[in-house]
Amino acid sequence: MPATELVSELEKCAHICHECEDACLGLIPHGLARGGAHAGDEHIGMLIDCAVICNASHSFLHRRSLMHRETCRACAAICEACAEDCERIAHGDALMTRCAEACRRCAESCRRMSS
């Protein structure tokens, strides 16, 4: 892959990671307000884990770190798990569904960048 194309892909993935981080962080107060499984330690912890790894991947990608493959590999796995968790308890909740979609987009982008 030409260097300019790689930089463009790194920047695109960094942007997607940032969007996913925002989606997860934005869902925390929503989940706490809804209560039940949405406010459970496991789900809130998953949202925090996802936001933190997305932030780390965003930073590695944005800085063009040679280690971005490692953070992207972890990010893809955690984003996939977060998407599944959101979908499991969404029950038609639009914000939960949007978060799951952001997580899936991020997982896909990070999978590409980790290979």
PyRosetta script that sets phi, psi and omega in degrees:
from pyrosetta import init, pose_from_sequence

init()
pose = pose_from_sequence("MPATELVSELEKCAHICHECEDACLGLIPHGLARGGAHAGDEHIGMLIDCAVICNASHSFLHRRSLMHRETCRACAAICEACAEDCERIAHGDALMTRCAEACRRCAESCRRMSS")
pose.set_psi(1, 129.7)
pose.set_omega(1, 178.0)
pose.set_phi(2, -60.3)
pose.set_psi(2, 150.3)
pose.set_omega(2, -175.9)
pose.set_phi(3, -56.5)
pose.set_psi(3, -42.6)
pose.set_omega(3, -178.6)
pose.set_phi(4, -66.1)
pose.set_psi(4, -35.5)
pose.set_omega(4, 177.9)
pose.set_phi(5, -68.6)
pose.set_psi(5, -39.6)
pose.set_omega(5, 177.7)
pose.set_phi(6, -62.5)
pose.set_psi(6, -45.2)
pose.set_omega(6, 179.1)
pose.set_phi(7, -60.5)
pose.set_psi(7, -42.2)
pose.set_omega(7, 178.4)
pose.set_phi(8, -61.9)
pose.set_psi(8, -42.5)
pose.set_omega(8, 178.5)
pose.set_phi(9, -66.6)
pose.set_psi(9, -39.7)
pose.set_omega(9, 176.9)
pose.set_phi(10, -61.0)
pose.set_psi(10, -45.2)
pose.set_omega(10, -178.9)
pose.set_phi(11, -66.3)
pose.set_psi(11, -39.5)
pose.set_omega(11, 178.6)
pose.set_phi(12, -63.6)
pose.set_psi(12, -46.0)
pose.set_omega(12, 179.8)
pose.set_phi(13, -64.8)
pose.set_psi(13, -40.3)
pose.set_omega(13, 177.6)
pose.set_phi(14, -58.7)
pose.set_psi(14, -41.9)
pose.set_omega(14, 179.1)
pose.set_phi(15, -64.0)
pose.set_psi(15, -42.9)
pose.set_omega(15, 179.5)
pose.set_phi(16, -65.1)
pose.set_psi(16, -39.2)
pose.set_omega(16, 176.6)
pose.set_phi(17, -61.8)
pose.set_psi(17, -42.5)
pose.set_omega(17, 179.7)
pose.set_phi(18, -63.5)
pose.set_psi(18, -41.1)
pose.set_omega(18, 177.7)
pose.set_phi(19, -62.5)
pose.set_psi(19, -39.8)
pose.set_omega(19, 179.9)
pose.set_phi(20, -67.3)
pose.set_psi(20, -43.2)
pose.set_omega(20, 176.9)
pose.set_phi(21, -56.5)
pose.set_psi(21, -47.4)
pose.set_omega(21, 179.1)
pose.set_phi(22, -60.9)
pose.set_psi(22, -41.1)
pose.set_omega(22, -179.6)
pose.set_phi(23, -63.3)
pose.set_psi(23, -44.1)
pose.set_omega(23, -179.2)
pose.set_phi(24, -67.1)
pose.set_psi(24, -45.7)
pose.set_omega(24, 179.3)
pose.set_phi(25, -63.4)
pose.set_psi(25, -38.2)
pose.set_omega(25, 179.2)
pose.set_phi(26, -68.7)
pose.set_psi(26, -24.4)
pose.set_omega(26, -178.7)
pose.set_phi(27, -80.8)
pose.set_psi(27, -20.6)
pose.set_omega(27, -177.6)
pose.set_phi(28, -59.9)
pose.set_psi(28, -54.2)
pose.set_omega(28, 179.7)
pose.set_phi(29, -63.5)
pose.set_psi(29, -32.6)
pose.set_omega(29, 177.5)
pose.set_phi(30, -63.0)
pose.set_psi(30, -46.1)
pose.set_omega(30, 178.9)
pose.set_phi(31, -64.6)
pose.set_psi(31, -41.3)
pose.set_omega(31, 178.9)
pose.set_phi(32, -63.9)
pose.set_psi(32, -37.3)
pose.set_omega(32, 178.8)
pose.set_phi(33, -70.2)
pose.set_psi(33, -35.0)
pose.set_omega(33, 179.5)
pose.set_phi(34, -71.5)
pose.set_psi(34, -35.2)
pose.set_omega(34, -179.9)
pose.set_phi(35, 78.9)
pose.set_psi(35, -170.6)
pose.set_omega(35, -179.9)
pose.set_phi(36, 61.2)
pose.set_psi(36, -141.9)
pose.set_omega(36, -178.8)
pose.set_phi(37, -61.0)
pose.set_psi(37, -27.7)
pose.set_omega(37, 179.9)
pose.set_phi(38, -65.7)
pose.set_psi(38, -27.2)
pose.set_omega(38, -177.8)
pose.set_phi(39, -105.3)
pose.set_psi(39, 4.2)
pose.set_omega(39, -178.0)
pose.set_phi(40, -65.8)
pose.set_psi(40, 151.5)
pose.set_omega(40, -179.2)
pose.set_phi(41, -55.3)
pose.set_psi(41, -41.0)
pose.set_omega(41, -176.9)
pose.set_phi(42, -64.4)
pose.set_psi(42, -46.0)
pose.set_omega(42, -178.3)
pose.set_phi(43, -70.1)
pose.set_psi(43, -46.2)
pose.set_omega(43, 179.5)
pose.set_phi(44, -62.3)
pose.set_psi(44, -40.3)
pose.set_omega(44, 176.9)
pose.set_phi(45, -61.3)
pose.set_psi(45, -40.4)
pose.set_omega(45, 178.7)
pose.set_phi(46, -63.9)
pose.set_psi(46, -42.8)
pose.set_omega(46, 178.2)
pose.set_phi(47, -61.4)
pose.set_psi(47, -41.7)
pose.set_omega(47, 179.0)
pose.set_phi(48, -66.3)
pose.set_psi(48, -45.4)
pose.set_omega(48, 178.2)
pose.set_phi(49, -56.8)
pose.set_psi(49, -44.6)
pose.set_omega(49, -178.3)
pose.set_phi(50, -64.9)
pose.set_psi(50, -44.8)
pose.set_omega(50, 179.5)
pose.set_phi(51, -61.4)
pose.set_psi(51, -41.1)
pose.set_omega(51, -177.7)
pose.set_phi(52, -67.3)
pose.set_psi(52, -45.3)
pose.set_omega(52, -179.5)
pose.set_phi(53, -69.4)
pose.set_psi(53, -33.8)
pose.set_omega(53, 176.1)
pose.set_phi(54, -64.3)
pose.set_psi(54, -39.5)
pose.set_omega(54, 177.8)
pose.set_phi(55, -63.5)
pose.set_psi(55, -44.3)
pose.set_omega(55, 179.3)
pose.set_phi(56, -63.2)
pose.set_psi(56, -46.3)
pose.set_omega(56, 179.6)
pose.set_phi(57, -63.0)
pose.set_psi(57, -42.2)
pose.set_omega(57, 176.9)
pose.set_phi(58, -55.0)
pose.set_psi(58, -46.7)
pose.set_omega(58, -178.8)
pose.set_phi(59, -64.2)
pose.set_psi(59, -47.0)
pose.set_omega(59, 179.9)
pose.set_phi(60, -61.3)
pose.set_psi(60, -43.5)
pose.set_omega(60, -179.2)
pose.set_phi(61, -67.6)
pose.set_psi(61, -45.4)
pose.set_omega(61, -177.1)
pose.set_phi(62, -62.7)
pose.set_psi(62, -34.8)
pose.set_omega(62, 178.7)
pose.set_phi(63, -85.4)
pose.set_psi(63, -2.5)
pose.set_omega(63, -177.9)
pose.set_phi(64, 58.9)
pose.set_psi(64, 38.4)
pose.set_omega(64, 178.2)
pose.set_phi(65, -63.2)
pose.set_psi(65, 140.4)
pose.set_omega(65, 176.0)
pose.set_phi(66, -67.5)
pose.set_psi(66, -15.4)
pose.set_omega(66, -179.3)
pose.set_phi(67, -92.6)
pose.set_psi(67, 8.4)
pose.set_omega(67, -177.4)
pose.set_phi(68, -59.2)
pose.set_psi(68, -28.2)
pose.set_omega(68, -179.8)
pose.set_phi(69, -61.5)
pose.set_psi(69, -36.6)
pose.set_omega(69, -178.8)
pose.set_phi(70, -69.2)
pose.set_psi(70, -45.9)
pose.set_omega(70, 178.9)
pose.set_phi(71, -68.6)
pose.set_psi(71, -36.8)
pose.set_omega(71, 179.0)
pose.set_phi(72, -65.2)
pose.set_psi(72, -37.3)
pose.set_omega(72, 178.2)
pose.set_phi(73, -61.8)
pose.set_psi(73, -46.9)
pose.set_omega(73, 178.2)
pose.set_phi(74, -66.3)
pose.set_psi(74, -40.7)
pose.set_omega(74, -179.1)
pose.set_phi(75, -61.6)
pose.set_psi(75, -42.7)
pose.set_omega(75, -180.0)
pose.set_phi(76, -60.4)
pose.set_psi(76, -44.4)
pose.set_omega(76, -179.1)
pose.set_phi(77, -65.9)
pose.set_psi(77, -43.2)
pose.set_omega(77, -177.8)
pose.set_phi(78, -72.1)
pose.set_psi(78, -39.8)
pose.set_omega(78, 177.8)
pose.set_phi(79, -62.8)
pose.set_psi(79, -40.3)
pose.set_omega(79, 178.4)
pose.set_phi(80, -62.6)
pose.set_psi(80, -44.0)
pose.set_omega(80, 178.4)
pose.set_phi(81, -64.3)
pose.set_psi(81, -39.0)
pose.set_omega(81, 179.6)
pose.set_phi(82, -66.9)
pose.set_psi(82, -41.9)
pose.set_omega(82, 177.6)
pose.set_phi(83, -59.2)
pose.set_psi(83, -45.3)
pose.set_omega(83, 179.2)
pose.set_phi(84, -62.3)
pose.set_psi(84, -40.5)
pose.set_omega(84, 179.5)
pose.set_phi(85, -65.7)
pose.set_psi(85, -43.7)
pose.set_omega(85, 178.6)
pose.set_phi(86, -62.3)
pose.set_psi(86, -44.5)
pose.set_omega(86, -179.7)
pose.set_phi(87, -64.5)
pose.set_psi(87, -36.2)
pose.set_omega(87, -178.0)
pose.set_phi(88, -60.6)
pose.set_psi(88, -36.1)
pose.set_omega(88, -175.5)
pose.set_phi(89, -113.2)
pose.set_psi(89, 5.6)
pose.set_omega(89, -175.2)
pose.set_phi(90, -62.0)
pose.set_psi(90, -48.9)
pose.set_omega(90, -178.8)
pose.set_phi(91, 45.4)
pose.set_psi(91, 49.7)
pose.set_omega(91, 175.9)
pose.set_phi(92, 85.5)
pose.set_psi(92, 1.0)
pose.set_omega(92, 180.0)
pose.set_phi(93, -73.1)
pose.set_psi(93, 116.9)
pose.set_omega(93, -174.8)
pose.set_phi(94, -62.7)
pose.set_psi(94, -39.1)
pose.set_omega(94, 179.9)
pose.set_phi(95, -66.6)
pose.set_psi(95, -38.7)
pose.set_omega(95, 178.1)
pose.set_phi(96, -65.3)
pose.set_psi(96, -42.0)
pose.set_omega(96, 179.8)
pose.set_phi(97, -64.3)
pose.set_psi(97, -42.4)
pose.set_omega(97, 178.3)
pose.set_phi(98, -63.9)
pose.set_psi(98, -38.7)
pose.set_omega(98, 177.9)
pose.set_phi(99, -64.4)
pose.set_psi(99, -44.5)
pose.set_omega(99, 178.5)
pose.set_phi(100, -59.6)
pose.set_psi(100, -40.9)
pose.set_omega(100, 178.7)
pose.set_phi(101, -64.6)
pose.set_psi(101, -41.7)
pose.set_omega(101, 177.8)
pose.set_phi(102, -63.1)
pose.set_psi(102, -40.0)
pose.set_omega(102, 178.7)
pose.set_phi(103, -64.9)
pose.set_psi(103, -41.2)
pose.set_omega(103, 179.3)
pose.set_phi(104, -65.9)
pose.set_psi(104, -41.5)
pose.set_omega(104, 177.1)
pose.set_phi(105, -60.5)
pose.set_psi(105, -43.3)
pose.set_omega(105, -179.1)
pose.set_phi(106, -66.5)
pose.set_psi(106, -44.0)
pose.set_omega(106, 179.0)
pose.set_phi(107, -58.5)
pose.set_psi(107, -44.3)
pose.set_omega(107, -179.2)
pose.set_phi(108, -64.3)
pose.set_psi(108, -46.3)
pose.set_omega(108, -179.3)
pose.set_phi(109, -63.8)
pose.set_psi(109, -43.9)
pose.set_omega(109, -179.7)
pose.set_phi(110, -68.3)
pose.set_psi(110, -33.9)
pose.set_omega(110, 175.5)
pose.set_phi(111, -60.2)
pose.set_psi(111, -43.3)
pose.set_omega(111, 178.6)
pose.set_phi(112, -62.7)
pose.set_psi(112, -42.0)
pose.set_omega(112, -176.9)
pose.set_phi(113, -74.5)
pose.set_psi(113, -20.7)
pose.set_omega(113, -178.6)
pose.set_phi(114, -86.5)
pose.set_psi(114, -8.1)
pose.set_omega(114, -178.0)
pose.set_phi(115, -95.5)
pose.dump_pdb("model.pdb")
